[in-house]
């Protein structure tokens, strides 16, 4: 699993995880595929977002990951 670094702005928010006002989170997108049991890594379609981008990411969760991230970057 990748560390909590925003998929849009690359903000590393590991130090903010305990502060609910600053914390982002993970979003599962339409192209989510879980890893097989016993596999180490980061699943497709699951991304971290900082507190600035998580709200928009959740709204776009019905899209494939790349499409959602591109829409967020475009504003």
Secondary structure, 3 states (H helix, E strand, C coil): CCCCECCCCCCECHHHCCCCCCCCEEEEEEEEECCCCCCCCCCEEEEEECCCCHHHHHHCCCCCHHHHHHHHHHC
